[in-house]
Amino acid sequence: MSDQHMGSSIDDFMKEEGIFEEAQAQAVKEVVAWQLAEAMRVQKISKNRMATLLKTSRSQVDRLLDPTSDITLASLQRAAVMVGRRVSIELV
């Protein structure tokens, strides 16, 4: 067994493998999709109701809740407003 990565963090390992940014972006998408779904659940807003509120289709709501889907910030912001939230993005 190689000790090459012994003691290094998972972030260091992913950077060495060249997948850190992709993994981080996917993690953010998963958290945001979960937060939106959770807000909908708490407020008892179904996907069909959310589609009506957003004046869009149920399949578009499915895309909003799918972390593998690419959605626009504008779409995400509109959905956030419907559940009483807002989108905040910052560079750190």
N, C-alpha and C positions, 0 to 999 in steps of 0.2 A: 504494500500500500504506500502510495506517495504522500509525503508530508508537505507537498508544494503549497496547499491551501490551508494547512493546519494553522489555526489561530486567526485566519483572516475572516472578515465579515462576508455575509452573503452579498452585500453591495460591492465589495471589492472583487469577489468572484465574478459577479455579473458584468462588471466593468472590464475585467480581463477577458471575458468571453465575448464582449462587444454587444451585450443584450440588455444593459442596464436601463437605457432610455426607453426602449420598447417595453420592458417589464414595468417600469415605473408608470408609463402612460397607460398601460392596460390596468394597473392597479387603481389608478385614479378613476378610469372609466367605470370599473366595477363598483367602487365606493359611491360614485355619483348615481349610478343606476340603482344601487341598493337604497340610497337615501331617498330618491324619488319614489321608488316602490313602497318604502316604509311610510313615507308621508301620505301617500295615497291610501295605504292600508289603515293608518290611524284615523284618517278623515273619512274612511269608508267611500272612497272614490274608485269606482270600477274603471277598467280600461275603456269600456264603452262610454262611460260618463266623461272621462278625461278627454276622449276623442271629441265628444260634443263640445266640451268647454274650450278646447283648442281649435275647434272648427276644422278638424282634420279626420283622417281615417283611423280605425282601430289598428291597422297595420303600422301606421306611423307611430302610434303610442308604443306598440311592441318594439319598434326600432329604438325609441327613446329609452326603453327599459333593458335593451340588449347591449351589454358592455362590449360586444364584438362589432357593433354597428358604428359607423361614423355618422355623427349628427352634428348639426351646426350649433354654435353657441346661441344663436337667436332662438332656435327651437328649444334648446335646453332652458333658456331664460324664460320663455313663454310658459313652459311646463312648470318651472319653479314658482312662478307667480300664481299659478292655479292652485298650488298647495301652500301658499303663504310663505314661500321662501324666496331667496334670491341667489344668484350665482355670483361668486366672488373668485376672481383669479388674481394671483400675484406671482411675481418672479422673486425667487429667494436664492 
